[in-house]
């Protein structure tokens, strides 16, 4: 019996892999509407490949093999270990078998095939697997301007004088680099990931004293690419690359999680001003055309071109976001602003100004001054919103204050990576892990699910599972029907209907002692509404395959006051004996009580066609007609008033004239009498 069991690889790229899954999850960057790369066979024949229609690795293989100009000269395939291979079948000697990029496309580099084939074969590594990353995704990942990795030979010398030149030609992943260093027996040097797991660490394990450790590229640029090319002074025998800036934000990154703490980016518009003062707006409001970071970059660049602005938007050099950068001008800073009261620029992390551009990054920087206290640092961290910081006392006699930082997010997505020029001495007290649950007791047929919380809402249909502690053995879940929710819902419906009855009685009542009438007393619509609802509550419905066909069978009946009451014993017995019948009564398609009642209520309350809307429109029309009639009568009365005033004034004038004449006659009469 052997003491070691070796299993098959648990992660292998196949032809069914979506392109967004490869390249360490970064996918590939094609040029829409243009060809992406050219394949030159050794007989000097060439053909171009357009990947616009490719969705999977299998599609890439088919587009190469079925290319009209290929004719079987080159065969593409996926190997058993999940790599993309191109095989030259021409046997020519005129030129070298190679793949070159076209139209600034990065697809060939991201597929790992932009190279010269030795022995008539080109092999592209598509993924770093479970435990590593592809070297080409370090230092911000593949971009048109990034350094092209040339993994050649590197010279190592440890502190005791031991040395070796290691050939890294052909390595594709960081794990392969670490393994190659550790496997060399000529040097006392140990390679590993650094403490933050963001780069590589080279540690001299020889005597503490001796010559300095040395790492230098002999051919190629691997040591420089990994930031470990150095000659250290005596007694300094550890080289830490620091962050190697792994690319994890790309054109395919969804805006639904790009915001702070994994939140969705808001919609709206932004205004961008270049260094010459040319401004233009970019609309990011259409959810159908603005789904990814790539969509944002495209819209910014198209708007800049239309406005004639010297602005370019691209993925940044850190691998964790994008940059809106200047391509010319010198008078002003590049500025990104919100339009109106929007928040999309802030949500994207590009609100602000800068001399060369504005960068959006999925990291948060906290500036710590030499004079800052622990309390100052705590307040600065808490202000970011991405983590909470507290000061704790560990009880030691001296310097007992300690800074504790906790991520604002739970699960693996809440992992905190802290990098600083100053060594704060942080150590991890709780690892960021997702909760893991296995469904099924047989390891061969069971499956695993993960959750960023301790809750699983979709593990088993109809069940919500909350994990309270880790288990060393399978747990059995006994499932029983919970009918309390149904009873609670029925009770809520009864209370709502009875509240309607109370409101109806108040609005339609008549007080015989005071002769006071409710505002809706005698209103026919109220009586119609009550009649329809009561009819529904007493009606026997056409529920097929169910013993329950009316509310009365559930124990819901009218009392002497026109209100509903529930016989709990009747409902409890029915739920215990035949709960499915209760469910069918309420939920059966087209004929269930909930469906039919919803139709009845909607017919009355629909804001456009409902009877209440019709009644409201009628009352408003009547009010308008009455107001119009009042205005007309007021006009008539005002005209009559003016006519009467004129008549009165004329009569007064005549009376005055008659009085004057009377006075004159009286004077004449007296004169004649004398």
Residue pairs with C-beta under 8 A, 6 or more apart in sequence:
9 81
9 82
9 129
10 130
11 82
11 127
11 129
11 130
12 80
12 81
12 82
13 21
13 22
13 57
13 78
13 82
13 83
13 126
13 127
14 57
14 78
14 82
15 56
15 57
15 58
15 61
15 78
16 56
16 57
16 58
17 56
17 57
17 126
18 55
18 56
19 27
19 28
19 54
19 55
19 56
19 57
19 59
19 60
20 27
20 252
21 27
21 127
22 28
22 57
22 111
22 126
22 127
23 110
23 111
23 126
23 127
23 134
23 136
23 137
24 127
24 128
24 133
24 134
24 137
24 246
24 247
24 248
25 248
26 110
26 137
26 141
26 247
26 248
26 250
26 252
27 110
27 250
27 251
27 252
28 51
28 106
28 107
28 110
28 111
29 105
29 106
29 107
29 110
29 142
29 250
29 251
30 36
30 51
30 52
30 54
30 105
30 107
31 102
31 103
31 104
31 105
31 107
32 52
33 52
34 50
34 102
34 103
34 105
35 48
35 49
35 50
35 102
35 103
35 105
36 49
36 50
36 51
36 101
36 102
36 103
36 105
36 107
36 108
37 48
37 49
37 99
37 100
37 101
37 102
37 105
37 107
37 108
37 113
37 114
38 46
38 47
38 48
38 49
38 99
38 100
38 102
39 46
39 47
39 48
39 49
39 64
39 70
39 74
39 86
39 98
39 99
40 46
40 95
40 96
40 97
40 98
40 99
40 100
41 73
41 74
41 88
41 89
41 90
41 92
41 95
41 97
42 88
42 90
42 91
42 92
42 93
42 94
42 95
42 96
42 97
42 120
43 73
43 90
43 91
43 92
43 94
43 95
44 92
44 94
44 95
45 69
45 73
45 90
45 92
46 69
47 67
47 68
47 69
47 70
47 73
47 74
48 69
48 102
49 63
49 64
49 67
50 63
51 59
51 60
51 63
51 107
53 59
53 63
54 60
54 63
57 78
57 84
57 126
58 78
60 76
60 84
60 111
61 76
61 77
61 78
61 84
64 70
64 74
64 76
64 86
65 75
65 76
72 89
73 88
73 89
73 90
74 86
74 87
74 88
74 89
75 86
75 87
75 89
76 84
76 85
76 86
76 87
77 84
77 85
77 87
78 84
78 85
79 85
79 123
82 126
82 127
83 112
83 123
83 124
83 125
83 126
84 111
84 112
84 113
84 123
84 124
84 126
85 121
85 122
85 123
85 124
86 97
86 99
86 113
86 117
86 121
86 122
86 123
86 124
87 120
87 121
88 97
88 117
88 120
88 121
91 120
96 116
96 117
97 116
97 117
97 120
97 121
97 122
98 115
98 116
98 117
98 122
99 108
99 113
99 114
99 115
99 117
99 122
100 108
100 114
101 107
101 108
101 109
101 114
104 144
106 142
106 143
106 144
108 114
109 136
109 142
109 148
110 136
110 142
111 124
111 126
112 123
112 124
112 125
112 126
112 134
112 136
112 172
113 122
113 123
113 124
115 122
116 122
125 134
125 172
125 173
127 134
128 134
128 137
128 172
128 173
128 174
128 175
129 173
129 175
131 175
132 173
132 174
132 175
132 176
133 173
133 174
133 246
134 172
134 173
135 149
135 151
135 171
135 172
135 173
135 174
135 177
135 225
136 142
136 149
136 172
137 246
137 247
137 319
138 174
138 225
138 226
138 244
138 245
138 246
138 247
138 319
139 146
139 147
139 225
139 244
139 245
139 317
139 319
140 146
140 245
140 247
140 315
140 316
140 317
140 318
140 319
141 246
141 247
141 250
141 315
141 319
142 247
143 314
143 315
143 317
146 317
147 221
147 225
149 221
149 222
149 225
150 220
150 221
150 222
151 168
151 169
151 170
151 171
151 220
151 222
152 167
152 168
152 169
152 217
152 218
152 219
152 220
152 221
152 222
153 165
153 166
153 167
153 168
153 169
153 217
153 218
153 219
153 220
154 165
154 166
154 168
154 215
154 216
154 217
154 218
154 220
154 222
154 223
155 163
155 164
155 165
155 214
155 215
155 216
155 217
155 218
156 163
156 164
156 165
156 166
156 181
156 184
156 187
156 189
156 214
156 215
157 163
157 187
157 211
157 213
157 214
157 215
158 187
158 188
158 189
158 204
158 205
158 206
158 210
158 213
158 237
159 188
159 204
159 206
159 207
159 208
159 209
159 210
159 211
159 212
159 213
159 234
159 237
160 188
160 206
160 207
160 210
160 211
161 210
161 211
162 186
162 187
162 188
162 206
163 186
163 187
163 214
164 184
164 186
164 187
165 218
166 180
166 181
166 184
168 176
168 177
168 180
168 220
168 222
169 220
171 177
171 180
171 222
174 193
174 200
174 244
177 191
177 200
177 222
177 226
178 191
178 192
178 193
178 200
181 189
181 190
181 191
181 202
182 190
182 191
188 204
188 205
188 206
189 202
189 203
189 204
189 205
189 213
190 202
190 203
190 205
191 200
191 201
191 202
191 203
192 200
192 201
192 203
193 199
193 200
193 201
194 200
194 201
194 240
194 241
194 242
195 201
196 243
196 417
196 418
196 419
197 417
198 242
198 243
198 244
198 246
198 417
198 419
199 226
199 227
199 240
199 241
199 242
199 243
199 244
200 226
200 228
200 240
200 241
200 244
201 238
201 239
201 240
201 241
202 213
202 215
202 228
202 238
202 239
203 237
203 238
203 239
204 213
204 237
204 238
206 237
208 235
208 237
209 234
209 235
210 234
211 234
212 231
212 232
212 233
212 234
212 236
213 230
213 231
213 232
213 236
213 237
213 239
214 230
214 231
214 232
215 223
215 228
215 229
215 230
215 231
215 239
216 223
216 229
216 231
217 223
217 224
217 229
223 229
226 241
226 244
227 241
227 242
227 244
228 239
228 241
230 239
232 239
242 419
243 419
245 317
245 318
245 319
245 320
246 319
247 315
247 319
248 319
248 320
248 362
249 258
249 293
249 315
249 319
249 320
249 321
249 322
249 362
250 293
250 294
250 315
251 292
251 293
251 294
251 297
251 315
252 292
252 293
252 294
253 292
253 293
253 294
254 291
254 292
255 264
255 265
255 290
255 291
255 292
255 293
255 295
255 296
256 264
256 265
256 291
257 263
257 264
258 264
258 265
258 293
258 348
258 362
259 265
259 266
259 347
259 348
260 347
260 349
260 385
260 386
261 385
261 386
261 408
261 409
262 409
262 413
263 347
265 344
265 347
265 348
266 342
266 343
266 344
266 347
267 284
267 285
267 286
267 287
267 290
267 344
268 284
268 285
268 338
268 339
268 340
268 342
268 343
268 344
269 281
269 282
269 283
269 284
269 285
269 339
269 340
269 342
269 344
270 281
270 282
270 284
270 336
270 337
270 338
270 339
270 342
270 344
270 345
270 348
270 350
271 279
271 280
271 281
271 282
271 335
271 336
271 337
271 338
271 339
272 279
272 280
272 281
272 282
272 300
272 303
272 304
272 309
272 311
272 324
272 334
272 335
272 336
272 337
273 279
273 332
273 334
273 335
273 337
274 304
274 309
274 310
274 311
274 326
274 328
274 329
274 332
274 334
275 310
275 326
275 328
275 329
275 330
275 331
275 332
275 333
275 334
275 355
276 309
276 310
276 328
276 329
276 331
276 332
277 329
277 331
277 332
278 307
278 308
278 309
278 310
279 307
279 309
280 303
280 304
280 306
280 307
280 309
281 303
281 339
282 299
282 300
282 303
283 299
284 290
284 296
284 299
284 344
289 295
289 299
290 296
290 299
293 315
293 322
296 313
296 322
296 348
297 313
297 314
297 315
297 322
300 311
300 313
300 324
301 311
301 312
301 313
303 309
304 310
304 311
304 312
304 313
310 326
310 327
310 328
310 329
311 324
311 325
311 326
311 327
311 334
312 324
312 325
312 327
313 322
313 323
313 324
313 325
314 322
314 323
314 325
315 321
315 322
315 323
316 322
316 323
316 359
316 360
316 361
317 323
318 361
318 363
320 361
320 362
320 363
321 349
321 359
321 360
321 361
321 362
322 359
322 360
323 357
323 358
323 359
323 360
324 334
324 336
324 350
324 357
324 358
324 359
324 360
325 334
325 356
325 357
326 334
326 355
326 356
326 357
333 353
333 354
333 355
334 353
334 354
334 355
334 356
334 357
334 358
335 352
335 353
335 358
336 345
336 350
336 351
336 352
336 353
336 358
337 345
337 351
338 344
338 345
338 346
338 351
345 351
348 360
349 360
349 361
349 362
350 358
350 359
350 360
351 358
352 358
364 384
364 386
366 377
366 380
366 381
366 384
367 380
368 377
368 380
368 420
368 422
369 376
372 380
374 391
374 401
374 403
375 391
377 389
377 403
378 389
378 390
378 391
378 403
381 387
381 388
381 389
381 405
382 388
382 389
385 408
386 407
386 408
387 405
387 406
387 407
387 408
387 416
388 405
388 406
388 408
389 403
389 404
389 405
389 406
390 403
390 404
390 406
391 401
391 402
391 403
391 404
392 401
392 402
392 404
393 400
393 401
393 402
394 400
394 402
403 424
404 429
405 416
405 418
405 426
407 414
407 415
407 416
407 432
408 414
409 452
410 452
410 453
411 432
411 433
411 434
411 435
411 450
411 451
411 452
411 453
412 432
412 433
412 434
412 450
412 452
413 432
413 452
414 432
414 452
415 432
416 432
418 424
418 426
434 450
434 451
434 452
435 450
435 451
435 452
435 453
435 454
435 455
435 456
435 467
436 448
436 449
436 450
437 448
437 449
437 450
437 451
437 456
437 459
437 465
437 467
438 446
438 447
438 448
438 449
438 474
439 446
439 447
439 448
439 449
439 459
439 460
440 446
440 447
441 474
449 456
449 459
454 466
454 467
454 468
455 464
455 465
455 466
455 467
456 464
456 465
456 466
456 467
457 464
459 465
463 477
463 479
465 477
481 579
483 572
483 575
483 576
483 579
486 575
486 579
486 582
486 583
487 568
487 571
487 572
487 575
490 554
490 556
490 566
490 571
491 566
494 556
494 564
494 565
494 566
497 533
497 537
497 563
497 564
498 563
498 564
500 533
501 561
501 562
501 563
504 526
504 530
506 518
507 518
507 519
507 520
507 521
507 526
508 518
508 520
508 521
508 522
508 523
508 526
509 517
509 518
509 521
510 516
510 517
510 518
510 521
511 517
520 526
525 611
525 612
525 615
528 611
529 604
529 611
532 600
532 604
533 600
534 558
536 593
536 596
536 597
536 600
537 551
537 556
537 558
537 564
538 550
538 551
538 552
538 558
539 550
540 549
540 550
541 549
541 550
541 585
541 591
541 592
541 593
541 596
542 549
542 591
543 549
543 584
543 585
543 588
543 591
543 592
544 588
544 591
545 584
546 580
546 581
546 584
546 585
546 588
547 553
547 578
547 581
548 554
548 574
548 578
548 581
548 582
548 584
548 585
549 585
551 557
551 593
553 570
553 574
554 570
554 571
554 574
554 582
554 585
555 566
555 567
555 568
555 569
555 570
555 571
555 574
556 564
556 565
556 566
556 567
556 571
557 564
557 565
557 567
558 564
558 565
559 565
574 581
574 582
575 582
584 592
585 592
585 593
586 592
586 593
586 594
587 594
587 595
588 595
589 595
602 610
603 609
603 610
603 611
604 610
604 611
604 612
605 612
606 613
607 613
